[in-house]
């Protein structure tokens, strides 16, 4: 009998297919095979084969356009902790870069975080950053946490609570620092889902119910805006509705003590342009046509946010 082991798990193969020119597929398939072999027979709480977790983490990173070494290390990230493969074995087979990343992740996995006091969370974030000499260790760790949060319902309630709190206080702020806005938003929403389950369900239902209404409103803003930008001679821009995650709506409701309906009317539209002068040009066009609220103009190009985020915000 002849069997041909698949070169890559299907979900990862799909994620890398569009990027095959820039990725080292041979490295990825060798890493996948070593991981599948090392985790053979191991199961997740969900009953899935353990390697499905490594593949999911690698897939998240491929979707984030990370490099081959990072994706390969993600495939191998639990191998040293959970099997008898050593960091040295990984170094011999895949070279020092992959080995260093896996070593960093193995060290991080032994750190445990017990208190949820804000100040300690800050210390813990610092500790994570200092242990990880290569920033890619933290990025893989964030993808690892994201997949664990997506599958958190399989754990017992006490573990769920601890992991969700840790996610909110440590990992979501780290994702923000690394400019991974989508990962941050999903981590926050998942933490809310497990920490405030009833509020989360009610809010999710309301957001869903108003989805088409929201899309209409964005369309109503988009069309005249596109017209003004065209008239001003701007080209190659992109106008999209800026998604607000549940957790940020929830926080605003609590902070301003306002019902969902009032918060949700605050819609945001994003205009992506080619360079900084165009960005100021668009702001000028908008302010010429619609009267801005004085207090609500923010220039994050002149003063970037602490994570390096740069843009202009206005409310009209
Ligand atoms: Mn893991």
Boltz pocket constraint, residues with backbone or C-beta under 6 A from the ligand:
constraints:
  - pocket:
      binder: B
      contacts: [[A, 53], [A, 77], [A, 78], [A, 144]]
      max_distance: 6.0
